[in-house]
Amino acid sequence: MSNAIARLEALTKAPPKDPAERLNIYNAARKLVVATEDPFNTICRVNGSPMILTFAQVASDLGLFQKLAEASLPLSSASLADSTGANPLLLSRILRFLASNDMITETGEDAFTASGVTRTLARPGFRAGIAHTFLAIMPCLQATPKFLADTGYVNPTDVLHSPFQIAHKTDKPSYAWAMGQPKLMEDFNLWMAEQHQGQRTWLDVFDFAGHVDGSSAETLVFVDVGGGIGQQCALIKTVFPHLPGRVVLQDQPFVLPHAIPTDGVEKLSFDFWTEQPLKDARIYYMRNILEDYPDDKAITIIANTLPAMTSDSILIIDEMIIPNRGASSRSTLQDMTMMTSLASTERTERQWDTLLDRAGLRTLQKTAYNAATGESIIVTVPK
């Protein structure tokens, strides 16, 4: 047993660099924690989860992660009080909590320094993710138990009737409500960008150049349906700067003013509950659109696209696919977030197959580009 503990300690000091190897060790370590914790540690882990997010938010508000990450020597609560204006006693309590939950490192009595976790949490995108989750998602989670009890534990499918409306005291869907919350939107966009920074994208698993080969300046190459602020259009223009043909971002008129300025990208106001006006595009693309709606509404969105498609057209659906068994915690976490904030769902592979068959689509390719999350593309054509 002592040899096993020694090997585990060695791993904490020099974890492997290969991402797949690290993920395997991480998953095994999680199983080891669950297998070895006693009942009191179990209930402490479960009950303490909201508190970890809460004080991560407090630490972000005070800039503690960033200050520790930038410091060359350990810092005390007194020195951090000087730079933050917070009470030293309060800070000492918060710092002990952060250290005991492995967000910072305690090097001595009232002495703290940054760990790898600290540096991660100090990154602007992850700070934005903490804020978005704490301010936008956590209130929905608090409203969820009563909402589900009051609705008879029926699966939520109404975007206008979900824990979100109760938590944020609004009759708007979350995406419309968010447009009136500029700081939350700023955090959300920063958080989304951070999550995909340096990660593989759908262009890594799809032969985009091959599919649009032979296009001219007049060819409608790519239509991003409900594309938000245009990250995917910008990605295409970055990867294929000399691509001939038209690239079009479509979304609601209240979204398009927030779009990323990208040379060569057209912006078109469009409501995907109406028929697609752009005909004969090589690629119609929907990213994280159908996850927001139950099957019948998702089928309506697809049905509004099909009349625009020709024999040269494909519809690419870029979504999370949850495996039929053995789902990762990251994918199920996202599913619960979708349920509580949008009354929507992340689908399993079997559920996707059923939905697309009902919608009149035939699948040409189904490939994951992020194994950890299940983010995948499904390339389809009309039956």
N, C-alpha and C positions, 0 to 999 in steps of 0.2 A: 504493500500500500504506500509506503514512504517513497518508493521509486516512482509510482504513478503520480503522486503529489509533486515530486521534484520535476517530472517531465511537464506537468501542467504549468508549474511556476516558470519553467524555462520557456514555454510557449508564450506566456504573457510578456516576457522580456524581448522575445524575438519571434513574433508571429510571421508566418510565411507571406511572401509578397504576391504570390499568384492568387488572383481574386477567387477562382473556383475553389482552390484549396482552403482559403480563408473562410469561404462560405460554408464548406463542409465542416470545418472545425467549429465555426460559430453554431451551426445547427446541432452538432453533437454536444457542445457545451451547454446549450439550452436544455437539452434532454437530461444532461447530467445534473444541472441545477434542480430541475423538477424532481428527479429521482432521489436526490439526497436531502432536499430541504425538509425540515420538520413542519408540523401543522402551523406553528406560530410564524415561521418564516413565510409559509404559503399565504396566510391571511394578511401578513404585513406587506407582502409583494402586491397582492390584489388591492388591498385598501389604500396602499401608498401611491398607486399609479397617478391619481389626479393631483396629489400633492407634488409629485415630481414635476409635472407640467407647470403647476402653479408657480413654484419657486424657480423653475427655469425661466419663466416669464419675468419674475421679479429680478432675477440675475441679469437678464437681457436688458431690462429697463435701466438698471444701474450700470450697465456696461462691464459687469464683473468678468465675464468670459473673455472679452476683448482685452481688458486691462491685464489679466493674468497671462493671456497668450502673448502679449507684447513685452511682459516683464522678463528681465534676464535673471532675476533672483526671486526667491519666495516673498510674498507680500503678507502683511498682517492685517487684521481687521482695522487697526488704527490707521495704517497707511491708506487703506482703501476707503476709510471713512473720510479722510482728508480730500481724496480725489472725487468722491461721489456726493459728499454732503450728508450721507446717511449716518445714523447713530452707530457708534462702534459696537455696542452690545448687541443691537439688532443684527448688524453685519456678522458678528462672530457666530450667532445662532444660524444664520442663513448659510454661511460658509461651511460650518460643520455638517449641516444637512446635505449640501451639495457634495462634500467630500465623502460622506457615508453612503451616498448613492452614486459614487464613481463618476461624477461630472467634473470634479477637480481633484487635485492630489494634496493631501495633508502631509507636509514634510516635518512638522514638529508642532509644539504647542503654539497655537495661533499663528501658524505659518503655512501658507498655501501657494501652490504653483499650478501651472497648466499641465494637463495630460493631453493625449491625443483626442480624447472626447471633448475636452475644453476647447481645443483649437477648431474642432468641427463645429461646435455650438457657437463659436465666435464668428464664423463665416456669415456674411450679410444675408445670404439666401436661407440659411438654416435659422438665423434669428427671426427672419420673416416668417418661416414655417412655424416656429414656436408661437409667434404672435397670432398668426392666422388661426391656428388650431385652438389656442386659448380663447381668443375673442369671438371667433365665428362658429367653431365646431363644438367646443365644450358646453356652451349654453344649450345646444341642441341635444347633447347627450344627457344633460340633467333633465330635460323635458321628456325624454324618450320613454322611461318606464311608465309614467302616468298616461302618456299618449297611447301606448300600445294597450294598456289595460282598458282605457276608455273606449278604444276602437275594437275591443274584443280580440286582440292579438291577430288581426288581419294584416297580411303583408301590405305595407304602404305603397300605393301606386299613384297618388294624386299629388302633383307637385305644388298644388295650392293648399294642401291639407297634410302637413307633416310636422314633426317636432320643430322644424325650423320656424314656422309661422308663430308657434306658441312662444318659443324662446326669444325671438327677436320682435315679437309684437307687431307683425306686419301681415298684410293680406297678399303680398307680392311673392312670386317665386324667388328663390335665393339669388339667382343670377341677375334678375332685374333689381332686387333690393341692393345688391352689392355695387351696382353702378352709381348709387348715391352715397357710397362709402369710400371716398378716394384713398384714404390711408389703408383700409383693408384691401382694396384692389391693388394698390402698390405692393403690399406685402404678398398678396396671392401671386401676382405675376413674377415677383422676385423669387418666391418659393418654387414656382413651377419651373422657372429657368434653372435654378440651382439643382433641382432633382435630375435634370437631364444634361447638366454640364458634364462633358466628357464621356457620356454614355452612348452606347450604340443607338442608332435611330432606325426607323423603318427603311431608310434608303440603303442601309447596310445589308438588307436581306431581300431587296427587290431590285430588279434590273430596270431602273427608271430610264436610263439612256437607251436601252434596247427597245423599250416600249414606245418611246416617243421618236425613235429614229425616223428620219425622213420628214420631220415637221418643218414648216416654213414660218415666216414671221406672222402669217395670218392664222396659223393653226392654233386652235384652242387646246393647249397642252394640259393644263392643270387647273381644276376648279376646286377650291377648298371650301366646302359647304359648311357654313356655321363655323368658320375658321378663327373666330375670336380676334385677337390682335395681330394675327398673321405670322406666328412663329414658323409654321411649316412652309409658307410661301417664302419667307426670308431664308429658311434653310435651303430650299431648292436653289434660290438665286446665289447662295454662297457656294454650294457644292457644284452647281452648273452655271457659272457666271456668263457663259456665252450661249446659253440655251436659246435656240430660236423658238418663237411661238409665244402665245399669250398665257400668262399666269394670273388667275383671278381669285381674289379673296372675297367671299360672300359672308355677310352677317347682317344683323339688325342695324338700323340707322343709329341707335344709341350706343352701339359697340364700335363701329368703324372709326369714329373720331379718335379712339384710343389706339388705333393700329400702329404697328412699327413702320416708320417710313422706310420703304424699300424700293429702290429704283427698279422699274420694270414690272411692278405688281399693280394690277388694276384692282380697284375696290368697287364692289357692287352691292347696294342695299338689297337684301333678299330675306324672305321669311320662308324657311323650309317646310312650312305647312301649306305652301302653295306650290304649283308645278314649276319645275326647274326651267328657267327661261333660256339658259345657255345650252344650245344643242351641239351634239357631235364632238364633245370633248374627248381627248384621248384618255384622261384620267379624271374621274370624279372621286373626291376624297372626303371621308368623314372621320374625324378624330374625336373620340370621346363625346360623340353626339348621342348615339343610340343607347349608351349606358344610362342616360338621363331619363329614359322613358320605358314604360311597360311595353310588352310585345306588340299589342295592337297599334299603339301610337308609333312605335319604331317601324312597323310595317307601312304605316301611312307615309312616313318620311321617305322610306325607300321607294314606295309607289310613286311619289312625286318626282323621283329622279329617273325612273325607268323610261318614260316616254322620250327623254332627251338623249338616251343612249343609242348608239348605232353599233354596227359590227366591229368598229375600231375602238369602241369604248370599254373601259372597265370601271368598276366601282371598288375602291379600296376602303375597307373598314379597319381603322386603326384603334384597337381597344384592348383592354385587359381580358385574357381568357383564363379563367380559374380552372385548374384541372378537376376532373370528375371526382378524384379523391386525392388526398395529400396536399391540400391547398396551403400555401405559405401564409404566415401571419401578415405579411405586407399586403397581400391581395385581399385577405378577409378584412383587414383594417380598412382598406379602401372601400370595400363593399358596405361595411357598417357606416362609414362616413357618407356614402351616397344615399343610403337608406334614411339616415336621420336628417340630412340637409336638403335632399332633393326627392325623397320618396321614390328613389330609383334603385338600380341594381347593377352589380358586376356579374356577368353571366359565366356559367361553366361552359366547357366545350360542348357538352351535349345540348345545353340550352341555346348556344349560338347556332349549332347545326339545325335545330328545330326551327328557330326563328328565321334563318335565311331560306330554308326550304319553304316555309309558309309565305315568305315574301317574294318567292319566284326567282330566287337567285341560285346559281350553280357556282360552287367554290373551285377556283383554279389553283389557289395556293393559300396555305395557312401556316405561318411561320412566326415563331416568337423571336423578338430581337432583344428582349431583356428577360432572361430566365428567372431572375429573382422576383420580378413582379408579375410575370405573365403577359407583359405588354407585347402585342402581336399584330400582324397585319393579316387580313383575310381578303384576298383578291377574288372578286366575283364578276360574273356576267349574267345577264338575264337567261333564264332557261330557254 
